[in-house]
Amino acid sequence: MKKMLLAGAIGAFILTGCKIDVETKVPLSGLMSEGIKAGNANLLIEVAACNDHKDSRNPSDMLIKVRDAVAKAFPVAVYKECFRKEFNSYANFEIPANYGQGSDAEWAATKGVRIMSHRAKDGTFSISAGLPEDVRKGLEASSKEKYKIEAFKVENVRMHIAFGNDTDQDLKTFAFGTFVQNTPVVGSELSMRKGATYNFRLSDVATALTFHVGLGPVGSTSFLTVWPPN
Protein backbone atom coordinates (compact mmCIF):
# COMPACT_ATOMS: atom_id res chain seq x y z
CA MET A 1 0.00 0.00 0.00
CA LYS A 2 1.34 3.39 -0.96
CA LYS A 3 2.03 6.17 1.49
CA MET A 4 -1.01 7.69 3.19
CA LEU A 5 -1.34 11.46 3.07
CA LEU A 6 -3.61 13.46 5.34
CA ALA A 7 -4.09 16.95 3.93
CA GLY A 8 -5.34 18.72 7.01
CA ALA A 9 -5.53 22.15 5.40
CA ILE A 10 -8.45 21.11 3.22
CA GLY A 11 -9.70 18.19 5.26
CA ALA A 12 -9.04 15.74 2.44
CA PHE A 13 -8.36 12.09 3.12
CA ILE A 14 -6.24 10.44 0.46
CA LEU A 15 -6.14 6.64 0.61
CA THR A 16 -4.20 5.71 -2.49
CA GLY A 17 -3.12 2.40 -3.92
CA CYS A 18 -5.35 0.35 -1.62
CA LYS A 19 -7.89 -2.21 -2.66
CA ILE A 20 -11.47 -2.83 -1.66
CA ASP A 21 -12.07 -6.57 -1.37
CA VAL A 22 -15.56 -8.04 -1.49
CA GLU A 23 -15.67 -11.66 -0.30
CA THR A 24 -18.60 -14.04 -0.19
CA LYS A 25 -19.26 -17.78 -0.17
CA VAL A 26 -21.98 -19.43 -2.24
CA PRO A 27 -23.23 -23.06 -2.25
CA LEU A 28 -23.66 -24.47 -5.75
CA SER A 29 -26.90 -26.18 -4.73
CA GLY A 30 -28.41 -22.77 -4.03
CA LEU A 31 -27.40 -21.48 -7.45
CA MET A 32 -29.04 -24.44 -9.16
CA SER A 33 -32.35 -24.22 -7.30
CA GLU A 34 -35.22 -21.79 -7.84
CA GLY A 35 -35.46 -18.52 -6.00
CA ILE A 36 -33.11 -15.90 -4.56
CA LYS A 37 -31.39 -16.74 -1.27
CA ALA A 38 -30.02 -14.23 1.20
CA GLY A 39 -26.49 -14.33 2.57
CA ASN A 40 -23.69 -12.02 3.60
CA ALA A 41 -20.40 -10.76 2.20
CA ASN A 42 -17.35 -9.18 3.79
CA LEU A 43 -16.18 -5.79 2.61
CA LEU A 44 -12.50 -5.36 3.50
CA ILE A 45 -10.80 -1.99 3.10
CA GLU A 46 -7.11 -1.59 3.76
CA VAL A 47 -6.27 1.26 6.15
CA ALA A 48 -2.98 2.56 7.55
CA ALA A 49 -3.87 1.72 11.15
CA CYS A 50 -6.83 0.63 13.24
CA ASN A 51 -5.98 2.56 16.39
CA ASP A 52 -4.98 6.09 17.25
CA HIS A 53 -1.22 6.34 17.71
CA LYS A 54 -1.66 8.50 20.81
CA ASP A 55 -4.24 6.31 22.52
CA SER A 56 -4.72 2.75 21.22
CA ARG A 57 -8.13 2.58 22.89
CA ASN A 58 -9.46 5.00 20.26
CA PRO A 59 -9.92 4.34 16.53
CA SER A 60 -7.52 6.06 14.16
CA ASP A 61 -8.63 9.14 12.25
CA MET A 62 -8.34 7.15 9.04
CA LEU A 63 -10.61 4.39 10.33
CA ILE A 64 -13.21 6.96 11.42
CA LYS A 65 -13.18 8.62 8.00
CA VAL A 66 -13.37 5.28 6.19
CA ARG A 67 -16.35 4.24 8.32
CA ASP A 68 -18.04 7.55 7.51
CA ALA A 69 -17.35 7.21 3.79
CA VAL A 70 -18.51 3.57 3.67
CA ALA A 71 -21.81 4.59 5.25
CA LYS A 72 -22.32 6.77 2.18
CA ALA A 73 -20.97 4.39 -0.44
CA PHE A 74 -22.63 1.27 1.05
CA PRO A 75 -25.67 2.33 3.10
CA VAL A 76 -26.41 -1.32 3.94
CA ALA A 77 -22.90 -1.97 5.28
CA VAL A 78 -22.46 -2.82 8.97
CA TYR A 79 -19.07 -2.16 10.52
CA LYS A 80 -17.74 -5.29 12.27
CA GLU A 81 -14.11 -4.74 13.24
CA CYS A 82 -10.69 -3.47 12.29
CA PHE A 83 -7.90 -6.01 12.41
CA ARG A 84 -4.26 -6.41 11.49
CA LYS A 85 -3.11 -9.29 9.31
CA GLU A 86 0.62 -9.69 8.79
CA PHE A 87 1.75 -6.12 8.00
CA ASN A 88 -1.58 -4.68 6.88
CA SER A 89 -4.67 -3.36 8.67
CA TYR A 90 -8.21 -3.82 7.40
CA ALA A 91 -11.58 -2.32 8.22
CA ASN A 92 -14.15 -5.10 7.92
CA PHE A 93 -17.80 -4.43 7.07
CA GLU A 94 -20.63 -6.86 6.47
CA ILE A 95 -22.90 -6.27 3.48
CA PRO A 96 -25.82 -8.29 2.10
CA ALA A 97 -25.23 -10.92 -0.56
CA ASN A 98 -27.88 -12.70 -2.60
CA TYR A 99 -27.56 -15.71 -4.87
CA GLY A 100 -29.73 -18.01 -6.97
CA GLN A 101 -32.27 -17.62 -9.75
CA GLY A 102 -34.70 -14.75 -10.16
CA SER A 103 -36.22 -12.29 -12.59
CA ASP A 104 -34.68 -8.89 -13.35
CA ALA A 105 -37.37 -7.26 -11.22
CA GLU A 106 -36.62 -9.55 -8.28
CA TRP A 107 -32.88 -8.92 -8.54
CA ALA A 108 -33.39 -5.17 -8.83
CA ALA A 109 -35.06 -5.24 -5.41
CA THR A 110 -32.03 -6.80 -3.70
CA LYS A 111 -29.19 -4.97 -1.96
CA GLY A 112 -25.46 -5.65 -1.99
CA VAL A 113 -23.67 -8.43 -3.85
CA ARG A 114 -25.57 -10.43 -6.44
CA ILE A 115 -24.42 -13.88 -7.60
CA MET A 116 -26.96 -14.71 -10.26
CA SER A 117 -27.75 -17.99 -11.97
CA HIS A 118 -29.57 -18.36 -15.28
CA ARG A 119 -30.59 -21.77 -16.57
CA ALA A 120 -30.08 -22.20 -20.31
CA LYS A 121 -32.16 -24.40 -22.61
CA ASP A 122 -29.47 -27.10 -22.54
CA GLY A 123 -29.82 -27.33 -18.74
CA THR A 124 -26.54 -25.64 -17.86
CA PHE A 125 -26.36 -22.75 -15.42
CA SER A 126 -24.65 -19.49 -16.38
CA ILE A 127 -23.27 -17.72 -13.29
CA SER A 128 -22.72 -13.97 -13.22
CA ALA A 129 -22.05 -11.31 -10.61
CA GLY A 130 -23.51 -7.86 -10.13
CA LEU A 131 -23.54 -4.88 -7.81
CA PRO A 132 -26.31 -2.27 -7.60
CA GLU A 133 -25.92 1.05 -9.36
CA ASP A 134 -26.18 2.89 -6.04
CA VAL A 135 -22.94 1.22 -4.92
CA ARG A 136 -21.13 2.61 -7.95
CA LYS A 137 -22.59 6.06 -7.32
CA GLY A 138 -21.61 5.87 -3.67
CA LEU A 139 -18.04 4.93 -4.52
CA GLU A 140 -17.76 7.78 -7.00
CA ALA A 141 -19.24 10.27 -4.53
CA SER A 142 -16.87 9.21 -1.76
CA SER A 143 -13.87 9.62 -4.05
CA LYS A 144 -14.92 13.10 -5.18
CA GLU A 145 -16.66 14.77 -2.26
CA LYS A 146 -15.30 15.77 1.15
CA TYR A 147 -13.90 12.29 1.88
CA LYS A 148 -11.53 12.39 -1.12
CA ILE A 149 -10.84 8.67 -0.65
CA GLU A 150 -9.18 7.84 -3.93
CA ALA A 151 -9.30 4.11 -3.24
CA PHE A 152 -13.09 4.32 -3.39
CA LYS A 153 -13.24 3.80 -7.13
CA VAL A 154 -14.75 1.02 -9.16
CA GLU A 155 -11.38 0.03 -10.61
CA ASN A 156 -10.01 -0.65 -7.11
CA VAL A 157 -12.69 -3.21 -6.19
CA ARG A 158 -11.70 -6.89 -6.18
CA MET A 159 -14.48 -9.47 -5.99
CA HIS A 160 -13.81 -12.88 -4.44
CA ILE A 161 -16.37 -15.70 -4.53
CA ALA A 162 -15.88 -19.07 -2.85
CA PHE A 163 -18.06 -21.72 -4.48
CA GLY A 164 -18.77 -24.74 -2.33
CA ASN A 165 -19.86 -27.94 -4.06
CA ASP A 166 -22.38 -29.13 -1.49
CA THR A 167 -24.01 -31.60 -3.89
CA ASP A 168 -23.35 -35.34 -3.76
CA GLN A 169 -21.52 -35.39 -7.10
CA ASP A 170 -18.47 -33.95 -8.80
CA LEU A 171 -19.67 -31.22 -11.12
CA LYS A 172 -18.41 -30.24 -14.55
CA THR A 173 -17.89 -26.49 -14.95
CA PHE A 174 -16.30 -24.09 -17.40
CA ALA A 175 -14.61 -20.94 -16.07
CA PHE A 176 -13.48 -17.96 -18.11
CA GLY A 177 -12.04 -14.50 -17.53
CA THR A 178 -11.32 -15.13 -13.85
CA PHE A 179 -8.78 -16.42 -11.34
CA VAL A 180 -9.40 -19.86 -9.83
CA GLN A 181 -7.34 -20.75 -6.77
CA ASN A 182 -5.14 -17.73 -7.69
CA THR A 183 -4.48 -19.12 -11.19
CA PRO A 184 -5.64 -16.98 -14.15
CA VAL A 185 -8.15 -18.79 -16.35
CA VAL A 186 -8.99 -17.47 -19.82
CA GLY A 187 -11.33 -20.36 -20.62
CA SER A 188 -10.98 -23.83 -19.15
CA GLU A 189 -13.02 -26.81 -18.04
CA LEU A 190 -12.91 -27.45 -14.31
CA SER A 191 -14.21 -30.40 -12.33
CA MET A 192 -15.49 -29.28 -8.94
CA ARG A 193 -15.19 -32.20 -6.55
CA LYS A 194 -18.06 -32.85 -4.16
CA GLY A 195 -17.44 -31.39 -0.74
CA ALA A 196 -14.69 -29.08 -2.02
CA THR A 197 -14.59 -25.27 -2.13
CA TYR A 198 -13.08 -23.31 -5.02
CA ASN A 199 -11.97 -19.71 -4.67
CA PHE A 200 -12.66 -17.40 -7.59
CA ARG A 201 -11.53 -13.82 -8.09
CA LEU A 202 -13.07 -11.92 -10.95
CA SER A 203 -10.71 -10.20 -13.36
CA ASP A 204 -10.49 -6.41 -13.28
CA VAL A 205 -12.58 -6.17 -16.43
CA ALA A 206 -15.22 -8.60 -15.15
CA THR A 207 -15.43 -6.75 -11.83
CA ALA A 208 -15.81 -3.38 -13.56
CA LEU A 209 -18.64 -4.83 -15.65
CA THR A 210 -20.57 -5.75 -12.50
CA PHE A 211 -21.16 -2.01 -12.06
CA HIS A 212 -22.03 -1.34 -15.72
CA VAL A 213 -25.46 0.28 -15.85
CA GLY A 214 -25.82 -0.52 -19.56
CA LEU A 215 -26.25 -4.24 -18.88
CA GLY A 216 -29.80 -4.02 -17.59
CA PRO A 217 -31.34 -3.44 -14.15
CA VAL A 218 -29.04 -5.92 -12.39
CA GLY A 219 -25.82 -5.29 -14.28
CA SER A 220 -23.80 -8.51 -14.56
CA THR A 221 -21.12 -10.44 -16.38
CA SER A 222 -20.98 -14.22 -16.76
CA PHE A 223 -17.76 -15.99 -15.72
CA LEU A 224 -18.80 -19.58 -14.93
CA THR A 225 -20.95 -22.29 -16.51
CA VAL A 226 -22.10 -25.20 -14.35
CA TRP A 227 -23.51 -28.51 -15.60
CA PRO A 228 -26.22 -29.93 -13.32
CA PRO A 229 -25.78 -33.22 -11.46
CA ASN A 230 -26.66 -36.34 -13.42
C-alpha positions in Angstrom: 0.0 0.0 0.0 1.3 3.4 -1.0 2.0 6.2 1.5 -1.0 7.7 3.2 -1.3 11.5 3.1 -3.6 13.5 5.3 -4.1 17.0 3.9 -5.3 18.7 7.0 -5.5 22.1 5.4 -8.4 21.1 3.2 -9.7 18.2 5.3 -9.0 15.7 2.4 -8.4 12.1 3.1 -6.2 10.4 0.5 -6.1 6.6 0.6 -4.2 5.7 -2.5 -3.1 2.4 -3.9 -5.3 0.3 -1.6 -7.9 -2.2 -2.7 -11.5 -2.8 -1.7 -12.1 -6.6 -1.4 -15.6 -8.0 -1.5 -15.7 -11.7 -0.3 -18.6 -14.0 -0.2 -19.3 -17.8 -0.2 -22.0 -19.4 -2.2 -23.2 -23.1 -2.3 -23.7 -24.5 -5.7 -26.9 -26.2 -4.7 -28.4 -22.8 -4.0 -27.4 -21.5 -7.4 -29.0 -24.4 -9.2 -32.4 -24.2 -7.3 -35.2 -21.8 -7.8 -35.5 -18.5 -6.0 -33.1 -15.9 -4.6 -31.4 -16.7 -1.3 -30.0 -14.2 1.2 -26.5 -14.3 2.6 -23.7 -12.0 3.6 -20.4 -10.8 2.2 -17.4 -9.2 3.8 -16.2 -5.8 2.6 -12.5 -5.4 3.5 -10.8 -2.0 3.1 -7.1 -1.6 3.8 -6.3 1.3 6.2 -3.0 2.6 7.5 -3.9 1.7 11.1 -6.8 0.6 13.2 -6.0 2.6 16.4 -5.0 6.1 17.2 -1.2 6.3 17.7 -1.7 8.5 20.8 -4.2 6.3 22.5 -4.7 2.8 21.2 -8.1 2.6 22.9 -9.5 5.0 20.3 -9.9 4.3 16.5 -7.5 6.1 14.2 -8.6 9.1 12.2 -8.3 7.1 9.0 -10.6 4.4 10.3 -13.2 7.0 11.4 -13.2 8.6 8.0 -13.4 5.3 6.2 -16.4 4.2 8.3 -18.0 7.5 7.5 -17.3 7.2 3.8 -18.5 3.6 3.7 -21.8 4.6 5.3 -22.3 6.8 2.2 -21.0 4.4 -0.4 -22.6 1.3 1.1 -25.7 2.3 3.1 -26.4 -1.3 3.9 -22.9 -2.0 5.3 -22.5 -2.8 9.0 -19.1 -2.2 10.5 -17.7 -5.3 12.3 -14.1 -4.7 13.2 -10.7 -3.5 12.3 -7.9 -6.0 12.4 -4.3 -6.4 11.5 -3.1 -9.3 9.3 0.6 -9.7 8.8 1.8 -6.1 8.0 -1.6 -4.7 6.9 -4.7 -3.4 8.7 -8.2 -3.8 7.4 -11.6 -2.3 8.2 -14.2 -5.1 7.9 -17.8 -4.4 7.1 -20.6 -6.9 6.5 -22.9 -6.3 3.5 -25.8 -8.3 2.1 -25.2 -10.9 -0.6 -27.9 -12.7 -2.6 -27.6 -15.7 -4.9 -29.7 -18.0 -7.0 -32.3 -17.6 -9.7 -34.7 -14.7 -10.2 -36.2 -12.3 -12.6 -34.7 -8.9 -13.3 -37.4 -7.3 -11.2 -36.6 -9.6 -8.3 -32.9 -8.9 -8.5 -33.4 -5.2 -8.8 -35.1 -5.2 -5.4 -32.0 -6.8 -3.7 -29.2 -5.0 -2.0 -25.5 -5.6 -2.0 -23.7 -8.4 -3.9 -25.6 -10.4 -6.4 -24.4 -13.9 -7.6 -27.0 -14.7 -10.3 -27.7 -18.0 -12.0 -29.6 -18.4 -15.3 -30.6 -21.8 -16.6 -30.1 -22.2 -20.3 -32.2 -24.4 -22.6 -29.5 -27.1 -22.5 -29.8 -27.3 -18.7 -26.5 -25.6 -17.9 -26.4 -22.7 -15.4 -24.7 -19.5 -16.4 -23.3 -17.7 -13.3 -22.7 -14.0 -13.2 -22.1 -11.3 -10.6 -23.5 -7.9 -10.1 -23.5 -4.9 -7.8 -26.3 -2.3 -7.6 -25.9 1.0 -9.4 -26.2 2.9 -6.0 -22.9 1.2 -4.9 -21.1 2.6 -7.9 -22.6 6.1 -7.3 -21.6 5.9 -3.7 -18.0 4.9 -4.5 -17.8 7.8 -7.0 -19.2 10.3 -4.5 -16.9 9.2 -1.8 -13.9 9.6 -4.1 -14.9 13.1 -5.2 -16.7 14.8 -2.3 -15.3 15.8 1.1 -13.9 12.3 1.9 -11.5 12.4 -1.1 -10.8 8.7 -0.6 -9.2 7.8 -3.9 -9.3 4.1 -3.2 -13.1 4.3 -3.4 -13.2 3.8 -7.1 -14.8 1.0 -9.2 -11.4 0.0 -10.6 -10.0 -0.7 -7.1 -12.7 -3.2 -6.2 -11.7 -6.9 -6.2 -14.5 -9.5 -6.0 -13.8 -12.9 -4.4 -16.4 -15.7 -4.5 -15.9 -19.1 -2.8 -18.1 -21.7 -4.5 -18.8 -24.7 -2.3 -19.9 -27.9 -4.1 -22.4 -29.1 -1.5 -24.0 -31.6 -3.9 -23.4 -35.3 -3.8 -21.5 -35.4 -7.1 -18.5 -34.0 -8.8 -19.7 -31.2 -11.1 -18.4 -30.2 -14.5 -17.9 -26.5 -14.9 -16.3 -24.1 -17.4 -14.6 -20.9 -16.1 -13.5 -18.0 -18.1 -12.0 -14.5 -17.5 -11.3 -15.1 -13.9 -8.8 -16.4 -11.3 -9.4 -19.9 -9.8 -7.3 -20.7 -6.8 -5.1 -17.7 -7.7 -4.5 -19.1 -11.2 -5.6 -17.0 -14.1 -8.2 -18.8 -16.4 -9.0 -17.5 -19.8 -11.3 -20.4 -20.6 -11.0 -23.8 -19.1 -13.0 -26.8 -18.0 -12.9 -27.4 -14.3 -14.2 -30.4 -12.3 -15.5 -29.3 -8.9 -15.2 -32.2 -6.5 -18.1 -32.8 -4.2 -17.4 -31.4 -0.7 -14.7 -29.1 -2.0 -14.6 -25.3 -2.1 -13.1 -23.3 -5.0 -12.0 -19.7 -4.7 -12.7 -17.4 -7.6 -11.5 -13.8 -8.1 -13.1 -11.9 -10.9 -10.7 -10.2 -13.4 -10.5 -6.4 -13.3 -12.6 -6.2 -16.4 -15.2 -8.6 -15.1 -15.4 -6.7 -11.8 -15.8 -3.4 -13.6 -18.6 -4.8 -15.7 -20.6 -5.8 -12.5 -21.2 -2.0 -12.1 -22.0 -1.3 -15.7 -25.5 0.3 -15.9 -25.8 -0.5 -19.6 -26.3 -4.2 -18.9 -29.8 -4.0 -17.6 -31.3 -3.4 -14.1 -29.0 -5.9 -12.4 -25.8 -5.3 -14.3 -23.8 -8.5 -14.6 -21.1 -10.4 -16.4 -21.0 -14.2 -16.8 -17.8 -16.0 -15.7 -18.8 -19.6 -14.9 -21.0 -22.3 -16.5 -22.1 -25.2 -14.3 -23.5 -28.5 -15.6 -26.2 -29.9 -13.3 -25.8 -33.2 -11.5 -26.7 -36.3 -13.4 
